[in-house]
Amino acid sequence: MAELSTPLSPAAALRFPRLIVAGVVALLFAGGGLLLHAEHQGQVIALLGAFVLAFALADKLAAGRAVIALCRAHPGTVNAVAALSTLAVVAVFREEHYTLLMMATVALFATACAGLNLQMAFAGVPNFAGAAFFAVGAYTAAVLAKVGVPHLLVLAAAGLVAGILGLVMLLPVLRTRGHYAALVTIAFGLLTRTFLEVNDSFGGPQGMKVPGFNLFGLSFNRVTEIGPYDVSFYLPYAVAGCVLFALAFLLVRRLELSWVGIALDAVRSDEVAASVFGLSAARWKAVAFLLGNAIIGVAGALYGMMNGFVNPNSANFGDSLMMLSIIVLGGMGNLWGAVGAAMVILVIPEKLQAIQEYRLIIFALLVIAILRFRPSGMLPRAPRDLSSLVRGRFS
């Protein structure tokens, strides 16, 4: 009996790696669901404190670092349990309008940040106008959905328009370096907002209505029940947002682990050395910028359809700073980190009303603090063995 009561050592516990990974991921998603649903500020602070303590212990303790290593070693288990946990959270809170709205918002912003990560973390192309491309996607949806274009094609068109505009903006970016390139993207964001404000064809300062998403005759805004269960009309948007993030996750991850990722890493690390090996820096930056902005545009289109309207304020620099805060806090290049960071950046100010007026100041201070004390972010990107990728590609 004494032996049965002895706790397992970390080494013994790690004999069941997939079970441990599944339990950790399920616990994190359960905590995230509770945070989305929490109504009292005391509950929010308690849950936030629990997450901070958990991450701090994981970073400091040997057992915690071992669990993190296990999660990185079993990405398939992490992704599968994450998908199942997401469905469980949706099912549990199926009637909660606000909870599902916040869940959809987090998923769509995490999707947009997957596009930003492709540009900034993988290709090294600065983009301080993420909100502008997000708004371009929403405005494209407002224009095309109004004239009867099928909504799946609307999403594709929103991505195409955002991608093409991104290529136009990339031309001056390629002729500059460092902070000058960042200033070009900031100027593009300001120009986009001003253009939308003075153009009556796009509703001027009042913006435009965006029809709700319709999939093969199913209007998301009219969904009130599924079988015998009453559900929120935000439930299909929450599911669609999570599916969109999953698709963006798979696309960016496949690119990262392919020869495309090798080329982007080479261009980001040293353009001169990359050109010696026949890689065109301009071409690969254009590929990353096109794909990244297309992802942002699609997410923006669905976000506009969910909210039912879009206005020029959607393209302001504050929202672009918010997106940058998400990818910095989550860890540059870490797609799952962007989900956790989006929870912090988007949900916490909504739950803690006392700090809402200071959210832009908090975002700026958070970015400064992360860059000063933990440049790798909340969940650092796992180091990649490029030599093994190269051998797999060219052997």
C-alpha positions in Angstrom: 0.0 0.0 0.0 2.9 2.3 0.7 4.2 1.8 -2.8 0.8 2.6 -4.3 0.7 6.0 -2.5 4.1 7.0 -3.8 3.8 9.7 -6.5 5.2 9.0 -9.9 8.6 10.6 -10.6 8.8 12.8 -13.7 10.8 10.1 -15.5 8.1 7.5 -14.7 5.3 9.9 -15.7 6.9 10.5 -19.1 6.4 6.8 -20.0 2.9 7.8 -21.0 3.7 10.7 -23.3 0.6 10.9 -25.4 -1.7 10.6 -22.4 0.2 13.4 -20.6 0.1 15.6 -23.7 -3.7 15.0 -24.2 -4.4 15.8 -20.5 -2.4 19.0 -20.6 -3.9 20.3 -23.8 -7.5 19.4 -22.6 -6.9 21.2 -19.3 -5.6 24.3 -21.1 -8.6 24.4 -23.4 -11.0 23.8 -20.5 -9.4 26.7 -18.7 -9.7 28.8 -21.8 -13.4 28.0 -22.1 -14.0 29.0 -18.5 -12.1 32.3 -19.1 -14.4 33.0 -22.1 -17.5 32.3 -20.0 -16.4 34.0 -16.7 -18.7 36.8 -15.8 -17.3 38.2 -12.6 -14.0 40.1 -12.5 -12.8 38.0 -9.6 -13.2 34.8 -11.6 -11.3 36.3 -14.5 -8.4 37.4 -12.3 -8.3 34.0 -10.6 -8.2 32.2 -13.9 -5.6 34.6 -15.4 -3.5 34.1 -12.3 -3.7 30.3 -12.6 -2.6 30.5 -16.2 0.4 32.8 -15.3 1.4 30.4 -12.5 1.1 27.4 -14.7 3.3 28.9 -17.4 5.8 30.2 -14.9 6.1 26.7 -13.3 6.4 25.0 -16.7 9.3 27.3 -17.5 11.1 27.0 -14.2 10.6 23.3 -13.3 12.3 20.4 -14.9 9.0 18.5 -15.1 7.4 21.4 -16.8 10.1 21.7 -19.4 9.8 18.0 -20.0 6.0 18.3 -20.6 6.6 21.2 -23.0 9.2 19.1 -24.9 6.6 16.2 -25.0 4.0 18.6 -26.6 6.5 19.6 -29.2 7.5 16.0 -29.9 3.8 15.0 -30.4 2.2 17.7 -32.5 -0.4 15.4 -34.0 -1.7 14.6 -30.5 -1.7 18.3 -29.6 -3.7 19.2 -32.7 -6.2 16.3 -32.4 -6.9 17.0 -28.7 -7.1 20.7 -29.4 -9.8 20.1 -32.1 -11.8 17.8 -29.8 -11.5 20.2 -26.9 -12.7 23.1 -29.1 -15.8 21.1 -30.1 -16.4 20.3 -26.4 -16.2 23.9 -25.4 -18.6 24.9 -28.2 -21.0 22.1 -27.1 -20.9 23.1 -23.5 -21.5 26.8 -24.1 -23.8 26.3 -27.1 -26.4 28.8 -25.8 -24.1 31.5 -24.6 -24.1 34.4 -27.1 -21.2 36.4 -25.6 -19.0 33.4 -24.9 -19.3 32.1 -28.5 -18.8 35.6 -29.9 -15.6 36.0 -28.0 -14.5 32.5 -29.1 -15.1 33.3 -32.8 -13.3 36.7 -32.4 -10.2 35.0 -30.8 -10.2 32.3 -33.6 -10.4 34.9 -36.4 -7.8 37.2 -35.0 -5.5 34.1 -34.4 -6.1 33.3 -38.1 -5.1 36.8 -39.1 -2.0 36.5 -36.9 -1.1 33.2 -38.7 -0.8 35.3 -41.8 1.3 38.0 -40.0 3.6 35.3 -38.7 4.1 33.9 -42.2 5.2 37.4 -43.2 7.2 38.6 -40.2 8.5 35.5 -38.4 9.2 33.3 -41.5 10.0 35.8 -44.3 11.2 38.8 -42.2 8.8 41.2 -44.0 7.4 43.9 -41.7 3.7 44.5 -41.8 2.3 47.2 -39.4 -0.9 47.4 -41.4 -2.5 44.1 -40.5 -5.8 45.8 -39.5 -6.0 47.6 -42.9 -5.9 44.2 -44.8 -8.4 42.9 -42.2 -10.7 45.8 -43.1 -10.1 45.3 -46.8 -11.4 41.7 -46.5 -14.5 42.9 -44.6 -15.2 45.7 -47.2 -14.8 43.2 -50.0 -17.4 41.0 -48.3 -19.8 43.9 -47.9 -19.6 44.8 -51.6 -19.7 41.3 -53.1 -22.2 39.7 -50.8 -24.6 42.6 -51.4 -24.7 41.7 -55.1 -25.4 38.0 -54.6 -22.0 36.4 -55.0 -21.9 33.0 -53.2 -20.3 33.6 -49.8 -17.6 31.0 -50.2 -16.5 32.8 -53.3 -16.7 36.1 -51.3 -14.2 34.7 -48.8 -11.9 33.7 -51.6 -12.3 37.1 -53.3 -11.6 38.9 -50.0 -8.3 37.0 -49.7 -7.4 37.7 -53.3 -8.1 41.5 -53.0 -6.1 41.8 -49.8 -3.3 39.8 -51.3 -3.1 41.9 -54.5 -3.2 45.1 -52.5 -0.4 43.7 -50.4 1.7 43.1 -53.4 1.2 46.7 -54.5 2.3 47.9 -51.1 5.3 45.5 -51.1 6.9 47.4 -54.0 8.1 50.3 -51.9 8.8 48.0 -49.0 11.3 46.1 -51.1 13.2 49.3 -51.8 13.7 50.1 -48.1 15.2 48.4 -45.1 14.6 48.2 -41.4 12.4 50.8 -39.8 11.8 52.6 -43.1 10.0 49.5 -44.4 7.9 49.5 -41.3 7.0 53.1 -41.8 5.8 52.3 -45.4 3.3 49.8 -44.0 2.1 52.2 -41.3 1.6 54.8 -44.0 -0.4 52.3 -46.1 -2.7 51.7 -43.1 -3.3 55.4 -42.6 -3.9 55.8 -46.3 -6.4 53.0 -46.4 -8.4 54.4 -43.5 -8.4 57.9 -45.0 -9.5 56.5 -48.4 -12.4 54.6 -46.8 -13.5 57.6 -44.8 -13.7 60.0 -47.8 -15.2 57.5 -50.3 -18.9 57.6 -50.3 -19.1 54.4 -52.4 -17.9 52.5 -49.3 -20.2 54.3 -46.9 -17.8 57.0 -45.8 -17.3 57.4 -42.1 -20.4 55.4 -41.4 -19.2 52.3 -43.1 -21.2 49.6 -44.7 -23.6 46.8 -43.7 -22.2 43.3 -44.3 -24.7 40.5 -44.9 -24.5 37.5 -42.5 -22.6 34.4 -43.8 -24.7 32.0 -45.8 -23.3 28.5 -46.5 -25.2 26.4 -49.1 -28.5 28.0 -48.2 -27.9 27.9 -44.4 -28.0 31.4 -43.0 -25.7 31.6 -39.9 -27.7 34.5 -38.5 -30.9 32.4 -38.4 -29.5 29.3 -36.7 -31.4 29.0 -33.4 -31.5 25.3 -32.8 -29.7 22.1 -33.8 -32.0 19.1 -33.4 -33.5 19.2 -29.9 -31.0 21.8 -28.6 -31.4 25.5 -28.6 -28.2 27.2 -29.7 -26.8 30.7 -30.1 -26.7 32.2 -33.6 -23.0 32.8 -32.9 -22.4 29.0 -32.7 -21.9 28.5 -36.5 -19.6 31.5 -36.5 -17.5 30.1 -33.7 -17.2 26.8 -35.5 -16.5 28.5 -38.8 -13.8 30.7 -37.2 -12.1 27.6 -35.6 -12.2 25.8 -38.9 -10.7 28.8 -40.7 -7.9 28.9 -38.1 -7.3 25.2 -38.5 -7.0 25.6 -42.3 -4.6 28.6 -41.9 -2.7 26.6 -39.3 -2.3 23.6 -41.6 -1.3 25.8 -44.5 1.3 27.8 -42.6 2.7 24.8 -40.9 3.0 22.9 -44.2 4.8 25.8 -45.7 7.1 26.1 -42.7 8.1 22.5 -42.8 8.6 22.4 -46.6 11.3 23.6 -49.0 9.3 26.9 -49.1 10.0 27.4 -45.4 13.7 26.7 -46.0 13.7 29.4 -48.7 11.9 31.9 -46.5 14.2 31.2 -43.6 17.2 31.7 -45.9 15.9 35.0 -47.2 15.1 36.3 -43.8 18.4 35.3 -42.3 20.7 36.6 -45.1 19.5 37.9 -48.4 23.0 38.0 -49.9 23.8 34.4 -49.0 20.3 33.3 -50.3 20.9 35.1 -53.6 24.2 33.2 -54.0 22.2 30.0 -53.9 19.8 31.2 -56.6 17.0 32.4 -54.3 15.3 35.7 -55.2 14.6 37.6 -52.0 12.0 39.8 -53.8 10.2 36.8 -55.1 10.0 34.9 -51.8 9.0 38.0 -49.9 6.3 38.6 -52.4 5.0 35.0 -51.9 5.0 35.4 -48.1 3.3 38.8 -48.3 0.7 37.6 -50.8 -0.3 34.5 -48.8 -0.1 36.3 -45.5 -2.4 39.1 -46.5 -4.8 36.7 -48.2 -5.2 34.8 -44.9 -5.8 38.1 -43.1 -8.3 39.2 -45.8 -10.3 36.0 -45.5 -10.4 36.3 -41.7 -11.5 39.9 -42.0 -14.3 39.0 -44.4 -15.8 36.4 -42.0 -15.4 38.8 -39.1 -17.3 41.5 -40.9 -20.1 39.0 -41.8 -20.3 38.0 -38.1 -20.5 41.6 -36.9 -22.9 42.7 -39.7 -21.0 46.0 -40.5 -17.6 47.5 -41.2 -16.3 51.0 -40.9 -13.0 52.8 -41.5 -12.1 52.5 -37.8 -11.5 48.8 -38.5 -8.3 49.9 -40.3 -6.9 52.1 -37.6 -3.3 51.7 -36.3 -4.5 50.7 -32.9 -6.0 47.4 -34.2 -2.7 46.8 -36.1 -0.8 47.3 -32.9 -3.2 44.8 -31.2 -2.3 42.2 -33.9 1.4 42.8 -33.4 1.0 42.5 -29.7 -0.6 39.1 -30.2 2.2 37.7 -32.3 4.9 39.2 -30.0 3.3 38.0 -26.8 2.5 34.6 -28.3 6.0 34.1 -29.6 7.1 35.0 -33.2 6.3 32.1 -35.4 4.3 30.2 -32.8 0.8 29.6 -34.1 -0.6 28.1 -30.9 1.0 30.9 -29.0 -1.1 33.4 -31.0 -4.2 31.7 -29.7 -3.2 32.1 -26.1 -2.0 35.7 -26.7 -5.3 36.5 -28.5 -7.2 35.3 -25.4 -5.1 37.7 -23.3 -5.2 40.7 -25.6 -8.9 40.4 -26.7 -10.7 38.8 -23.8 -9.1 40.2 -20.7 -9.9 43.9 -21.5 -13.5 42.9 -22.3 -13.8 41.1 -19.0 -12.0 43.6 -16.9 -14.0 46.8 -17.7 -11.8 49.0 -15.5 -8.9 48.7 -17.9 -10.8 49.1 -21.2 -10.1 52.8 -21.6 -6.4 52.1 -21.3 -6.1 49.1 -23.7 -3.9 50.8 -26.2 -1.5 51.9 -23.5 -1.5 48.4 -22.1 -0.8 46.9 -25.6 2.2 49.2 -26.0 3.6 48.6 -22.5 3.0 44.8 -23.0 5.0 44.8 -26.3 7.8 46.8 -24.7 7.9 44.5 -21.6 7.9 41.3 -23.8 10.7 42.7 -26.0 12.7 43.7 -22.9 12.3 40.7 -20.6 11.2 37.8 -22.9 11.9 38.5 -26.5 10.9 34.9 -27.5 7.3 35.5 -26.3 5.0 33.6 -24.0 5.3 30.4 -26.0 8.6 30.5 -28.0 8.8 29.0 -31.4 10.4 25.6 -31.3 13.8 25.5 -33.0 13.8 23.8 -36.3 16.4 21.3 -37.6 16.9 22.8 -41.0 19.6 20.3 -41.9 17.2 17.4 -41.6 14.7 19.3 -43.8 17.3 19.9 -46.4 18.4 16.3 -46.3 14.8 15.2 -46.7 14.3 17.5 -49.6 17.4 16.8 -51.6 18.4 13.3 -50.6 
